[in-house]
Amino acid sequence: MSSTEFNNLLLGNADFLRPYAVTLTKDSESAKDLYQETLFRALSNRDKYLAGTNIRAWLYTIMRNIFINNYRRGNRQFRLLDSAVGDYLLSHQPSAIGNFAESELRVKDVQMAVYNLPIIFKQPFLLYFEGYKYYEIAAILNEPLGTVKSRIHFARKMLKTRITRH
């Protein structure tokens, strides 16, 4: 399929994406951004489009994946932000200074409880706490994925009982 044919096919089917973008984002400005990003990705990946494939389904899939990826990254682009609230928080000065001694003691209790976990539970839990995914932890520790998941689960249960007892 030539570039001109693809562009004509894309433009002929692109208007159906606008309502879907609004449905996903719940905001007209964010929907415009999502729509534009979808068309850009479709154009940049036109070599991956197979002639005869349902172009609308292909475009809907691209849009949905972009939205999901942005949501997972924590990208605030698709969320409404009230700037008035942000301005208030920036200029707001607390009238009293908090006492953090109690929270620091609590953190020490948690650290001690984690330190006292058996090594088979502590290792996967600490890796998970550092942000590793289950499959990454399984690869690092050379353990089956189910074993890693259950050890992290049991570590959480042990920590919960040890910390709430105090």
Secondary structure, DSSP 8 states (H G I E B T S, - for coil): --HHHHHHHHHHHGGGHHHHHHHHHSSHHHHHHHHHHHHHHHHHTGGG--TTS-HHHHHHHHHHHHHHHHHHTT-GGGS---HHHHHHHHH---SS----HHHHHHHHHHHHHHHTS-HHHHHHHHHHHTT--HHHHHHHHT--HHHHHHHHHHHHHHHHHHHHT-
